[in-house]
Amino acid sequence: MIERFLYTAMRNGLDAITAEPLLLEDIFDWLYELDAAEVVAIKAWFAAKPPNLYHGYAPPSFELPFYSIVLASEGKSEDFIGDDAGMVSDEDDPDYQRDAETEFWDHEYQILCYSEHPDITRYMYEIVKKIMLSAHEYFIGKQVWNIDLSGGDLAPDQVHMPPNLFVRVLKFSCSSELLQITRGSRIGKAFRVAGIHVVDSSESIDDVGGVEAMVTPYIDGD
């Protein structure tokens, strides 16, 4: 589940900032050139109340400020003439000789940044954006590709947003392969017909060799 990869990347990034607050200077001083006093205030805020991290839309029990990871949409992206990915050939694999089927899927996740202050929400957004950009190789290693980031502010929503909050969303789009092992396919091979040889009137079964006549074909005139 890709949201687990997102969570791990964010958790590692937030923990790294907690351990080394100078990383905030890399974002807000070096990258965005905010004045020194504001950068000091950002570091003080993060040290006193670092953002929490959750899955799913925010219930009232979530402690502010926080990030929330939600699945916005996903679906099959490519169709093939058949989806056969071959057979598992590794003899040490518990699925050895089972058939594999594959599909490519596109996914869009939203990382929601919630706080009670517009500036805090903006800081949170820039932090998570930098974390996601820095984690690109981690996602590639997890077989996640076509990574694209975008974002924006969210308008107030009585259903999915607690009142009096400021929320900005970072959208994480990507692709992955959905590989499925066909359970029971090993025993299925024992009953699979590889082909049928039908002799014509000028040929006998003995002429073929290595074939046992299990079916008597119907011939016109019989």
N, C-alpha and C positions, 0 to 999 in steps of 0.2 A: 504494500500500500504506500503510494507516493507521499501521502500526508505524514507518514512516519519519517520519511527522509527529510521532509521539510521541518518537522519538529526537531529532529536530531541536529540539522544544520543550524537552526535558530538557537537551540539550547547551547550548542557548543560556542556559537558566536557571542551570545549574551554572557556566558560564563567566562569567555576570554576577556570581554570588556570589564567584567567585575574584577578579574584578576589583574588586569592591566588597564586602568582608566585612561592612560595616555592614548589608547586607541580612539577615544572620542575626539581627541585633538586632531588626529589624522582625518576624521570626517568633517568636523565643523570648523577647524582652524585652517588646515592645509587645503582641504577640498573646497569648502564653501566660504572661507575667509570671513567668518563671523568675528566680531570684536572680542578681545580677550576676556572682558567681563562676562559676556554671554557664555563663552566656552567654559569658564569657571563655574557659572551657574548650572550649565548642563551636567558637568561632572558631579557637582554637589547633588543635583536631583537624582541622577542615576545611582549614586552611592547610597542615598537615603531611602529611595523607593524604586528599585529596579523593576521593570515591567514583568508581570507574570505571563505565562504562556499556557494556552488551553486549546483543546479541539472543540469545534462546533460553535454554533451561534450562542451569544452571551446570555445566560440567565442572570437574575439579580445577585446570585451567590458569588459570581466571579469578582475577584478583588482587583480594584483599579490601582494603577493603569495596567492594561494587559493587551496581549496579542491573542487573536483567535484564528485558527486555521479551519477553513471550510472548503468543501468541494462545491464549486459553482456549476460545473458541467463536465461531461466526458462522453466519448462515443467512438465507435469504430471509424478509422480514418481511411483505410485502404482496403479495397476488395481484390481478391485474387481468384484465379481460375483454380478452385480448390484451395484448401488451407493446410495441406499436408506438409509438415515440417520434417518428415522422415521418421526414423526409428532411433530410440536411445541405444547407442552402440557401446557405451562404457560398461564393461562387464562388472565393475564394482558398484555401479549405480543400482539402487533398489528397483528402479524402473527399467532395467535392462530389457531390451526387445519390445518394450511397449511403444506404441505409436505416439507421436507428438503432433499437435495442431497449433497453428500460430495465427494471430491477428495483430495489426498495428492499431493503437488507440491514441487519440488526442485527449488531453486533460486540461482543465483550467481550475486552479485553486485560488482562493482569496485569503490573504493574510490581513485581517482587520486590526487596525490600531485604535484602541479605545483609551480616552482619558477625559478628565474634566476640564482640561485647559487646551486651547487651540495650539499653543506653542509646544506643549508636551507631545501632542499628537503628531505634530510636524517632526519633532526630534525622533520619535519612535519610528516614523515612516522612513526617514533617512537612514536610521540605524539598520532596520531590517533590509532595506534595499541594498545597502553595502554588504550585509551578511550574505544575501542571496547571490550577489555578483561574485563575492569571494569564494563561494561554495560551488562554483561551476564544475570544477574537476571532480568534486565529491559526487555530484549528481550523475556526471558521465560515467563514473565508476559503478554507479547503481543502475546502469542501463537506462538512463533517462536522457533524452536528447531533444533537439528543437526547442531549447529553453528560450522563453521570451518573457520580459517583464514589462508591465505597464501599471498605471495606478490613477487614483483620483480621490476626491472627497465624496463622502456619502451624505445624502440629504437625510434629515430626521425620519425615522421609521418607527411607528408605534409598536410594531410586531417584533422586529429583530434588534432594536436598539434601546437600551435603557435610557430613561429621560435625562436631559441636561448633560449629554455627552457629545464630544467631538470625535468623529470617526473618519479615518482615511484608510483606503484599501490599496494593497499592493497585489496585483494579479500576476500569478505565476502560471504560465502556459507551457506545456511540454508534450512530448510523445513518448510512448513506450511500447514494448512488445508484450502481448498477452499470450504466453505459452501454456498450453494445456496438455497434460499427459492423459491419453485415453486408457482409463483403468479397465482391466480385463481384456486388453487387446492381445496379450500373449496367448491366452486360451482361445481367443477368437481366431488366431492364425491356424489353429489345428483344424478348424472347420471351414477355412476359406478356400474357395475353389480357385485354383491358379489358372485353369483353362480346361476346355473340353475338346477332345479330338474326336471327330466323327468320320468314320471310314466311309468311302463311297463304294459303289458297286464293284469297282475294279480292284479294291484293296481289301486285304484281310487284316485283322488285328495283329497277326504275326509279322506282317510287313513293317509295322511301325516300330516295334521293339520297345521294351521297358514300359509298356502301357497295359494295364489290366482292364478288361472290358467289364465295367460295372453297370453300364446302361446299354440297352439295345435300342438303337435309333430307329425311328419310324421311317420307312422308305415307301414312296408312292408305289402302289401296286401290291403291297403286302396284304 
